[in-house]
C-alpha cells in the first residue's frame, strides 16, 4: 500500500533533483500524464539539433520545480504584500503552494503529438476560434485526472477539486485570490519559459537559452497594486540584468532554434502528414468521449503510421529527410520595401511556392506586459524593464517570412528570386 507521506526524487539534468510527494507521484503515474513521455518537446528539431529529443514529461516536472522556487522566494520576500493585499494567512499560503505545483505540473498535459507543431490541427470551437492545448489540458484535469487529484489521502488537508487547478490555469474567477499566482504559469517571467529555455538549449547543445535563473528567483517580488488594482509580479533593480538575459535568451532561441529554416520546414511537413492521418483532418475535440480519442494520439502512434508509409507526400519527405527548402526570406525587421519584394517573389514563383511561414510571434512586448522593476530607494516607484534596458527597449518583434519550394525545384526558384532581387537593386 502506498505511503501518503513518502517523498520521491527524480534526477534532472537542469535542476539536479526534483522532489515529489506521494500525491504528485500518483498524478504523474496516471496514463494521461505518462503520455507526455511520448510527446517530444521540440517536434522534429532533432533533424537539425540531434540531441533535442527531450519530452513534455521532463519539462512538466521542471516547470513544477521552478514554479515552487519562485513561489517560495515570493513568500519569503513579499509576505507583507500577500497578507495585506490578498488576505493570505499561513494556511492559505501552504494550500496555494500545492495548488501552484499542480497547475505547473499539469499545464502541458493536453499537448498534441509533437507539441506546438501540430496545434494548427486542433478543431474549431464553433465560433471561428480553434481549441488550444490549454483547453485540452484543463479537460484532462477535469476528467482523466480528477480521481487521482480529489481522492488521494493527502487531499484531506486541502480539499482540492480538479476544477481548482483548472481554474488557476485558465485564470477564471473560481481561482479567487489564487489567480495572482497564474503569472508563474503563464506570464513574462513564468516557470514554463524559464524551464524550457534552459532545457531546450541544453538538449540542443546551444548556449543561446542560458540566463541566471537563481539570480532572477532571488530578486522576484510581489509588487503592491496601485489605484485599486491587485498586486503583480516584478523584480527589484538587482534583477534587471538577469531579467534582460531572460528576454534575450528567448529571442536568441527563437531566431536560432525555434524558427530555424529547416526546423520550420518540418513543421510544414508534420501538419501536412497529420492532415492525411487524422480523421477529417483534425484532432478530436476536448469534450465528452472525444477526449479519450485525442489522448490515443502521441508521437509513437504518428511515427508508427509514418513508418508504414502513410502521411502522403509530407510523410514521405519526413521519412526520407527530403524537406522543402527555404528559397527566400525577409529580414527580421521587415519594412515596406521588404514586404513589396516579398509580394513580387510570391507572384513570380507561382506554383513553385509550396509553403509560406511567418515569424508571427512577438517574443517580448513593452508596455502593459512589461516586467515591472521596483526602485531600490523608493519601493513605490515602479518602472518597466524596457526603461532600465536599452537592449530590451529596442528589441522589436521578429516579422520575418520564409518562402519554401520543393528540393527538385530549387534551381528554377533560385533563378526567379535572383532576378527579382537584381531588379530591386537596380531600381
N, C-alpha and C positions, 0 to 999 in steps of 0.2 A: 504494500500500500504506500502511496506517495506521502512524503513528509511535507506538510504545508509550510514548514518553517525552514526547509532546506534552501540553500543558495547554490547556484551553478555559475561556472565561469567558462566563457568561450574565448579562445585566443584570437586576436585580431591583429593584422599587420599594421593597422593605422593607430589603434588606441591601446595596444597591449592586451589587456584582458577586459572583457565586458561581462559584468555580473548581472544575473537574473534571479528573481525569486521564483518559488515554485509555481506561482500563479502565472507569471510571464512565460515560464517554461511550458506550462500546459497550453497556453495560447499558441506559442510558436510550434508546438507539436501537432497542431491541427492540420489536416490536409490542405486547407485553403491557404495557410501560411507556408507550409513546406513547398507548395507550388512555386514560391519565389526562388527556390533553388534552381528552378528550371526556366527562369526568366533572366536573360542577360541584361546587365545594367546599361550597356552601350551598344546593343544591337550588333551590327556587323563591323564595329570599329576594329575588331581583331584582324580584319582583312587589310588594315593599314598598320595598326599597332598590335602585333600578335599577342601581347600579354594581356590585352583588355578583355579578359574572359570572365570577369567577376559578375556577381549576380545581385539581384534585388534583395535576396535574403541577407547577405552580409551587410549591404548598405543599410537596410532597415534596422539591424542591430546597432550599427554605428550611429544612426540618427537618434535612436533612443538614448544611447550613451552620451552623445554630445548635448542633447536637449537637457539631460539631467545635470550635466556640468554647468550649463547656462542657468538652469533653474536654481541650483544651489548657490551659484555666485550672486544671482539677483536677490535671493532671500537674505543672504549674508549682508550684502551692501545696501539694500534698499528696503529693509523690513519696515522702516517707519512709513514709507510711501504705501506699501502693501496694506499696512494696518489702518492708516489714517484715511486713505482714499478708496480702498477696496474692502475695508472692514474685515480683513483676514485675522484669524487667530491661529494658534499653533495647530489645532486640529484641521482647520481648513487648508493650511499650507501643506500639511502632511498628506491630506487627501488629494489635493491638486497635483502634488508631485507625482503620485501614482497615475493620476489621470493624464498628465503630460507624457509620462513614459509610455503609456498605452497608445496615445494618439500618435506619438513619434514612431513607435514600433509598427503601427498598422497603417500609416498614411499612404503607403505604396502597395498595399495588399491587393488592390484591384487592377494592377498593370496588366496590359495585354502582352502577347508574345513579342519579344524583342523591344519591350518598353515603349518609349515615345515614338519609335519609328513606325509603329502600326496604328497609332492613335487616330489618325485620319479616317480609319475604317470603323470607328465606333459609330453606331447608328444615330439617326436624328431623333430628337426628343418629341417631335411633332410640332415644334414651334420654330423650326428653322435653325435650331442650335443643336450641335452634336453633344452627346454624352462625353464626359472626360473621365480619365482614370480615377479621379477623386469620387465620382458618382458610383463607380464600381467598388471602390474601397469602402465607402460607408455602407453600401448594400451588403458586402461581405461581412462587415462588422455586425450589422443588424440581424443577419440571418445565419451565416455559416459559423460565426464565432460567438454568437450570443450565449450559448450554453456554457462554453469554457470561461467566458468573462463573468457571467452572473452567478454561476453555481459553484465556483471554487470556494473552499472554506475561508480563504483569506478575504474574500469579499464581505464576510461578516463584519469586518472592521470599517468598510467603506460604503456598502450599499450601492455600488455602481450598477447602472443599467448599460447595456451596449449602446443605447441611444445617447448616453452622456458622452461617450468617446466620439461617436459620430458627430454629435453637435459641436464639439470642440474643433474637429477637423473642418466642418462646414462653416463654423463661426456663427451658428444660429443663436437665437435668443435663449434657448434652453440652457446654453452654456453659462449664462449669467456672468458673475464676476470672473469665472474661469476663462472667458473669451480673451482676457488680457494676454493669456499665455499663447494664443494662437500664432502670434508673431514668431514664436520659437519653432513652429512647424512650417509656417508659410509667411515669410517676410524678407526684408532686406538683409537681415543677419540671422537667418533661420538655421537650425541644426541640419536640415536637409542639405542646404547649399554648402555648409562648412564640411560636412562629411563627404559629399560626392566630389568636391573639388580635390580634396586630399586623396581620396580613394581612387578616383579616375586617373589622376596624374601618376599615382604610384603604380597602378597596373599597366598604364600605357607606357610607362618608362620615361615620362617627361617631367620637367620641373615647373611647368607653367602654372599649375594649380596650387602651389605651395604658399602658405601665409602663416603668420604666428597665431595659431589657434589659442594657445594658453594665455597670451597677452590680451587677445580680444576678450576672452572669457573673464579675465581679471578686471577688465575696465567696463564691462557692461553694467547698465543701471536701469532701474525703473524711474522714469522722469515724471514728476508731478504734472497732472493735466492743467491746462490753462483755460480760464473762462468757461468752466462747466464741462470741459472735455475730460475723458478718462485719461489715466496715466499711459505712457507709451515707453517702448524700449529705446534706449540710446546708449551712448558711451561717454566717458569723461575724456578730457583732452589728451590724456596719456595714451588713449587707444586710437588716436587719429591715424597714425601710420599703419597700425595693424588693420584697421578698417579699410584704409586706402589699398593695402595689399590684397585684401579680400576682393575688393571691387576689380582690381587689375587681374587677379588670378582668374576670376570668372571671364573677364574679357579675353585674356590670352587663351584660356581653354576653349572658348567658343571659336576664336579665329583659327587656332592651330589644331584642335582635335574635333570638336563637335561639328564645325562647319568645314571640315576638311573636304576638298573637292571629291575625293574617291569615296569617303565615308558617306557623303550626301548621295552619291550615285547609287550606293547600295540601299539607302532608304527608298529611293525611287523603285528599285527592283523588288524590294520587300513588299511595298504597297501593291505593286503590280501582281506579284505572285499571290499575295494574300487575297486579292480580289478574285483570283481564279479558285482558290482553295476554300474560301468561306461561302456558305450558303447565302445566296442573294448578295454576295459581295461585301457583307459587313458582319461584325460580331453580333451575337445575341445581346439583347438589352439587359440591364441590371435589375430586372423585375421578375417576380413570380418564378416559374420554372426555367426561365431563360438564363438566370444567373448561374445555375448549375451547369448548363451547357457552355456558358462562357468559360467557366473555370476548367473545362476539359482542354481548352486551348492553351498550350505553352510552347516554348521553343522546341522541346523534344518532339512534340506532335508535328510541328511545322517542318522540322528537319527530316523527320521520317517521310512525310509526304513529298518533300523536295527530292529526297534520295530515291524515291520511287518514280521520279521523272515527271511529277506533277508541278503545277505552278506556271505552265505556259512558257512563253519566251523569257519572262523575267526569272522564273525559277531556274531555267536552263543557264541563264547568264550568271546567276548566283553560284550554281553548282560548278561551273567551269571558270569562274572568276574572269568573265569576259564582259566587264561592266561598260556602261556608257562612258564616253569621255567628255570632259568639260572642254568646250571649244571657244567659249567667250565668257568674260565676267566683267562686271563694272567694279569701280573702286569701292573701298569700304564706306566712304562718304561720297555718294554719287550726287552730282549736281545736274542741272538741266541738260547740259551738253552731253553728259554721260548717258542720261536716260534717252535722249534723242538718238544717240548712236546705238543704244540697245534696241530701240524700236526698228531702226534701219536693218540691223543684223537679223532681228527676228524675221522681218519681211523677206530679206534676201535668202535666208536659209530655207524658208518654206517648209517642206516635208522633211528636210534634213534635221530640223529641230525636233527632238523627241522628248525633251524634258526641260523645264524651267523651274529653278529652285531659288526663292528669295531668302535672304537672311532677315526674316521679318521680326525677329525678336530684338527688343532693345534691352541690353543686359544691365543697364543702370540708368535710372532717371533722376534728375534733380527735381526740386520742388517738394510736393507733399510726401512722396515716398522716400525722400532723402533720409539718411541716417542722422538723427539728432545728436549734437555734441554739447555737453554741459561745460560751461566755463569753469576753470579751476578756481577763480577768485569769487565769482558771484554765481551760485548754483541756479539762480533764477534766470540767468542769461543762457539761452539755448539757441545755437545756430546750426544750420545743416552742414554736413560734411563737405559739401561742394564749396562752402565758403572758407574752409580750412585747407583745401587741397586744390591747387591749380590743375593737377592731373585729372582729378575727378570732375572738376568744373568744366573742363574742356573735352571730356570723353563723350563722344557722340554715338548715337545708335548706329550699328552696322547695317547699312541698307544695300549691301551687295546683292546682285542677282547672278546666278550661274546658269549658263545655257549648255545643254548636252546634245551630243549626236552619237550615233552608233559607231563602234570602232571601225567598221568597214567603210564608213562614210567620212572619216576624219580628213583624208586628203582633199576631197571636194569642199568640205565645210571650211577647212583652213584657208583654202584659196579665196572663198567668198568673204570670210571675215577679214583676211588680209587686204582685199580690195576696198572694203568699207573703211577700214582704218586708214589706208593710204589716202583715200579720198578726203577723209576728215582732216588729215594732216595738211593736205594741200589746199583745203578750202579757205 
